[in-house]
Amino acid sequence: DFSFEKEGMKAYLEVVGFWTEDYLAKKIQKLKQVHVGNMIVAVDKTLSCSRLKELGMEVIFYEREVPLKPIVDYLRGIEEGSIAKQVEALASVGLRLQGDVVSLQELAEQLQTSKEALRRRLKTAPEKGYRLIGDFLVSEKKLDDIDSRLSQLEEARLSTVTELMQDIGIGVAYQVLEALGYDVKWHGLDQDKAIISKRETQ
């Protein structure tokens, strides 16, 4: 009845509601002929049919309407399993990074893996000379350059810093500032009035 897709993963949902003995027999026969790995069968609670449980599929029972949570939980379980396998596969892959700012999304597409799997791989085994900041890998050299340029600003307004980051090709100003040890002091909601300052090291 329904299908769910995300980054190459697929799952299906079949709803078994109003029924007769003949309908149920045909439905079970049909489901036995389905050869897919991820199938959820939502069954009206009044059926309480043990034959559906014998199908070897994920069976959830509902009353009046199909509940969302067990379906989401099942889909998350599939996703977690897939990500774990991808992270394991990435462990033996050498990353060839080019440039000072590397998009995680673009790198994941090149490696034909999910962005989340790549992020987890980089957290457990960081790339030498780069730091993972948001959805980007930024070279230590570039971070040193940004830090130097920030220290030379007479008045480091957040709006100016955001423009600087965008010129460099980084759209995560707050995360870069955090990584470099800066705080943002707000005076209202206007970025022009928000000032950044380096945290004192203890």
Disulfide bonds with the S-S distance in Angstrom:
none
